[in-house]
Amino acid sequence: MLLYKDFNVIMLINTLLIFSAYLLGSLSAAILVCKILGLSDPRAGGSGNPGTTNVMRLHGKKAALLTLTGDIIKGIIPVLIAKVIVSSEFIIALSGLAAFLGHIFPIYFKFKGGKGVATLIGVLFATHWLFGAIYVAIWLLTAAIFRYSSLAALIATFSIPVYAYFLEQNLQYAISFSIITVILFWRHKSNIYKLFYGKENKIGQHEHK
């Protein structure tokens, strides 16, 4: 009976960690920052995406930096909390995945969120600083060579599950990051289309009409 009760407590804690990670991830930094600063809703202009790039396009660097910071933090917090409370890498990985899914499918905003890059960066650094460092390094290198932000994000994202599985030998993280990679690629399908047909904007270039 005692073991049964302990199991129920563990399951409850794990469920709360994952669910709270999703709820925190569902907070859209872009929408909240713009509302607090008295700016127009990023969903109503530009690309319509509630993310850093569109906020930058519509409202400038200050709002974009606050958006980026907020989205990174909401990826960091739930993973760090999970690491403090539990030792299971499986639950830690699920907490990161839940935060990412919250950003993509936010319960507070009719399940229509951003593309997830900033939140993923937060999840990666909180999971293991080396994951985050590798992501940022690959992003910067790719962006410097090709000058496409979206391409840099796609290549950097694809590298993480590969690194987690083949170099870190961590199946839990590899699976979680693989799911994230598939979803992130899906969210970037319009960018992939533009890259393929040479219509994607380079960094610092004005948007194609």
Secondary structure as GFF3:
##gff-version 3
##sequence-region A 1 209
A	DSSP	alpha_helix	2	25	.	.	.	ID=ss1
A	DSSP	alpha_helix	29	36	.	.	.	ID=ss2
A	DSSP	three_ten_helix	42	44	.	.	.	ID=ss3
A	DSSP	alpha_helix	52	59	.	.	.	ID=ss4
A	DSSP	alpha_helix	61	85	.	.	.	ID=ss5
A	DSSP	alpha_helix	89	104	.	.	.	ID=ss6
A	DSSP	three_ten_helix	107	109	.	.	.	ID=ss7
A	DSSP	alpha_helix	117	127	.	.	.	ID=ss8
A	DSSP	alpha_helix	129	146	.	.	.	ID=ss9
A	DSSP	alpha_helix	149	166	.	.	.	ID=ss10
A	DSSP	alpha_helix	171	187	.	.	.	ID=ss11
A	DSSP	alpha_helix	189	196	.	.	.	ID=ss12
###
